[in-house]
Amino acid sequence: MLEQRGIGRNWITGPLEPPLGRGINFQIAISHLDPVITALREADYPLFMETESTWYRIDEDVEAGVQQFLVTDPDGYLLRFQASIGRRSIAP
């Protein structure tokens, strides 16, 4: 959970100095990237990394594929939105 400071309960564990999100990368799995990218572009909000397709090894002989892009929020948190493009076997 991300909590907005100054709203509701505040569990502040130390000084809050901008940019607050340095070194944090939150991965958010969604069904389709296009609606989010469209909304960001319509708001003229820059992407940190353009959309890419990539594969990650998840087992000895299997990879999981994702399309993903990254954007930073106003506090500096890096958000990685990703949508699955399936799994594939790794040829021996």
N, C-alpha and C positions, 0 to 999 in steps of 0.2 A: 504494500500500500504506500502510495505517496501522499503525504499530508501537507496541506498548505499552511505555512506558519501564520499565526495570528488568527486562525479560524478554528473554533472548537477547542478541543483539548490539545495542549502542546507538550510533546515529549521531547524536549530539547536536551541533548546530551552534552552539548558544548557550544562554543561560539559559532554563529552562523555568518560566514564570510563568503561573499560572492567570488567566483561562481561556485554555487553550492554543489553541483553534480560532478565535479572532477573525478575521473576514474571509475565512474559507474556506467554500465551498459545494461539496460533493461531490454530483454527480448520479449516481444509481444506477438503471439501467434494469432493470426486472423485468417479468414477464409479466402479473401481476395484483397490484393493490394490496391487495385485501381481506385476504389472510392476514397481511400485515405490520401493517396497521391493527388487525386483530382482536387480534393478539399484544400490540401496544402498549397497546390499551385494557384488555385483561385484566390487564396489569401496572400499570395506572393511570399510564401514562407519558404526559405531555402532548405534544401536537403543537404545533409552532411555527406552522404554517399548516395549516388544514383542507384537505381534498381539493378541488381545482378542476380544471376542464377548460379548456385553453387551446390556442391555435394559434400556431405560430411560422412566419414566412416563411422558407423554405429555398431558394427560387429566385424568379425573376422572376414566375412565375405559379403557384407551388405552396406550400402550407402543410402543416406536419406538426402533427398534434394529439396532445396527451398529457393524461392525468389525472395529477395530481401532488399530493404533500403534502410538508411539511418537518417535520423533527424535529431537535432538538439532542442530541448525545450527551453523556455526563457531563463530557467535557473541553471542551465548547463548540463542537465542530465541527457545522456545519449540514449535514444530510444531506437531499437532495432525491430522494425515490423517485418514479419516473415510469414509466408504462406507456403504450405507443402506442395511440392511437385512430384511427390511419390518416392518410391524406393527402387533400388536396382541392385542386382547382383554384381559383385566384382569378379571379373574373369581371373582364373588362376594363372 
